[in-house]
Amino acid sequence: MPEVFIRDMHESDLPAVLEIERISFTVPWSASSFLNELHNLYSITKVAILEDNVIGYICAHHIIDESYILNLAVHPDFRRGGIATKLVKEVLSELEGKGCRFIYLEVRVSNLVARNFYSRLGFKEVGVRKNYYTSPGEDAIIMMREL
Ligand SMILES: CC(C)(COP(=O)(O)OP(=O)(O)OC[C@H]1O[C@@H](n2cnc3c(N)ncnc32)[C@H](O)[C@@H]1OP(=O)(O)O)[C@@H](O)C(=O)NCCC(=O)NCCS
């Protein structure tokens, strides 16, 4: 398989990103949510590219020594190939360089795939946010890892 590489997200990636977002989540982010991240000095937005096509993306945010993964998805045709691992590792190394010490994220209780994925990367389940999600209404598990 040709090599997948990770680079910063550009506005021109948004149509492909929004398509993956729409098939990955019941409450997808809008274009303006992604644009806000693209123009936020404290955000890191990356895409995974295979033969000129966007096949996955990640958005993270940092403030002083804390950081958050806000969004992560891989196109269903390319899941289980290590793409999300590559995206997260790229972000972790950039955040470390910025002096971040902790990284957090929220995930649906029912999203066992993502919970398993993040556990494999050393994230621990540290709390619950009651009724955090809508469509369907659901609690969030808070996961955290030291950098
Ligand atoms: C979660 C998600 C981003 C993982 O992307 P991915 O590129 O398939 O992940 P990777 O290939 O890097 O997986 C690494 C490890 O995570 C675990 N994992 C990933 N998908 C899994 C699945 N369907 N079932 C069980 N474990 C899984 C495995 O341990 C896997 O390692 P292995 O393939 O060697 O067994 C992807 O499934 C996705 O886009 N889901 C929909 C959106 C979402 O839930 N995002 C996260 C919430 S913000």
The ligand as an SDF file (V2000), in Angstrom:
LIG
                    3D

 48 50  0  0  0  0  0  0  0  0999 V2000
  -11.7250    5.1650   16.5350 C   0  0  0  0  0  0  0  0  0  0  0  0
  -11.0680    5.3020   15.1520 C   0  0  0  0  0  0  0  0  0  0  0  0
  -10.6100    6.7710   14.9630 C   0  0  0  0  0  0  0  0  0  0  0  0
   -9.8710    4.3540   15.0630 C   0  0  0  0  0  0  0  0  0  0  0  0
   -9.2230    4.5730   13.8170 O   0  0  0  0  0  0  0  0  0  0  0  0
   -8.2870    3.4450   13.1180 P   0  0  0  0  0  0  0  0  0  0  0  0
   -7.4180    4.1240   12.1120 O   0  0  0  0  0  0  0  0  0  0  0  0
   -9.1260    2.3240   12.6590 O   0  0  0  0  0  0  0  0  0  0  0  0
   -7.4080    2.9760   14.3820 O   0  0  0  0  0  0  0  0  0  0  0  0
   -6.0250    2.1380   14.3470 P   0  0  0  0  0  0  0  0  0  0  0  0
   -5.9690    1.2870   13.1180 O   0  0  0  0  0  0  0  0  0  0  0  0
   -4.9040    3.0850   14.5790 O   0  0  0  0  0  0  0  0  0  0  0  0
   -6.2570    1.1920   15.6370 O   0  0  0  0  0  0  0  0  0  0  0  0
   -5.2960    1.0100   16.6650 C   0  0  0  0  0  0  0  0  0  0  0  0
   -5.8340    0.0190   17.6760 C   0  0  0  0  0  0  0  0  0  0  0  0
   -7.0920    0.4840   18.2330 O   0  0  0  0  0  0  0  0  0  0  0  0
   -7.9620   -0.6590   18.4780 C   0  0  0  0  0  0  0  0  0  0  0  0
   -9.1060   -0.6600   17.5580 N   0  0  0  0  0  0  0  0  0  0  0  0
   -9.3010    0.1220   16.4750 C   0  0  0  0  0  0  0  0  0  0  0  0
  -10.4720   -0.1800   15.8650 N   0  0  0  0  0  0  0  0  0  0  0  0
  -11.0120   -1.2120   16.5690 C   0  0  0  0  0  0  0  0  0  0  0  0
  -12.2040   -1.9770   16.4290 C   0  0  0  0  0  0  0  0  0  0  0  0
  -13.0790   -1.7550   15.4160 N   0  0  0  0  0  0  0  0  0  0  0  0
  -12.4650   -2.9330   17.3480 N   0  0  0  0  0  0  0  0  0  0  0  0
  -11.6050   -3.1560   18.3750 C   0  0  0  0  0  0  0  0  0  0  0  0
  -10.4460   -2.4700   18.5630 N   0  0  0  0  0  0  0  0  0  0  0  0
  -10.1580   -1.5020   17.6710 C   0  0  0  0  0  0  0  0  0  0  0  0
   -7.1160   -1.9040   18.1530 C   0  0  0  0  0  0  0  0  0  0  0  0
   -6.4280   -2.2430   19.3450 O   0  0  0  0  0  0  0  0  0  0  0  0
   -6.1590   -1.3510   17.1020 C   0  0  0  0  0  0  0  0  0  0  0  0
   -4.9740   -2.0880   16.9670 O   0  0  0  0  0  0  0  0  0  0  0  0
   -4.9570   -3.4460   16.0500 P   0  0  0  0  0  0  0  0  0  0  0  0
   -5.6420   -3.1120   14.7550 O   0  0  0  0  0  0  0  0  0  0  0  0
   -3.4900   -3.7330   15.9080 O   0  0  0  0  0  0  0  0  0  0  0  0
   -5.7200   -4.4670   16.8480 O   0  0  0  0  0  0  0  0  0  0  0  0
  -12.0780    4.9150   13.9980 C   0  0  0  0  0  0  0  0  0  0  0  0
  -12.6710    3.6790   14.3300 O   0  0  0  0  0  0  0  0  0  0  0  0
  -13.1670    5.9410   13.7370 C   0  0  0  0  0  0  0  0  0  0  0  0
  -12.9890    6.8680   12.9440 O   0  0  0  0  0  0  0  0  0  0  0  0
  -14.3320    5.7780   14.4170 N   0  0  0  0  0  0  0  0  0  0  0  0
  -15.4690    6.6950   14.2460 C   0  0  0  0  0  0  0  0  0  0  0  0
  -15.2050    8.0390   14.8740 C   0  0  0  0  0  0  0  0  0  0  0  0
  -14.8450    7.9300   16.3530 C   0  0  0  0  0  0  0  0  0  0  0  0
  -15.4150    7.1530   17.1170 O   0  0  0  0  0  0  0  0  0  0  0  0
  -13.8540    8.7510   16.7680 N   0  0  0  0  0  0  0  0  0  0  0  0
  -13.3230    8.7250   18.1420 C   0  0  0  0  0  0  0  0  0  0  0  0
  -14.1500    9.4970   19.0850 C   0  0  0  0  0  0  0  0  0  0  0  0
  -13.6280   11.1970   19.1110 S   0  0  0  0  0  0  0  0  0  0  0  0
  1  2  1  0
  2  3  1  0
  2  4  1  0
  2 36  1  0
  4  5  1  0
  5  6  1  0
  6  7  2  0
  6  8  1  0
  6  9  1  0
  9 10  1  0
 10 11  2  0
 10 12  1  0
 10 13  1  0
 13 14  1  0
 14 15  1  0
 15 16  1  0
 15 30  1  0
 16 17  1  0
 17 18  1  0
 17 28  1  0
 18 19  1  0
 18 27  1  0
 19 20  2  0
 20 21  1  0
 21 22  1  0
 21 27  2  0
 22 23  1  0
 22 24  2  0
 24 25  1  0
 25 26  2  0
 26 27  1  0
 28 29  1  0
 28 30  1  0
 30 31  1  0
 31 32  1  0
 32 33  2  0
 32 34  1  0
 32 35  1  0
 36 37  1  0
 36 38  1  0
 38 39  2  0
 38 40  1  0
 40 41  1  0
 41 42  1  0
 42 43  1  0
 43 44  2  0
 43 45  1  0
 45 46  1  0
 46 47  1  0
 47 48  1  0
M  END
$$$$
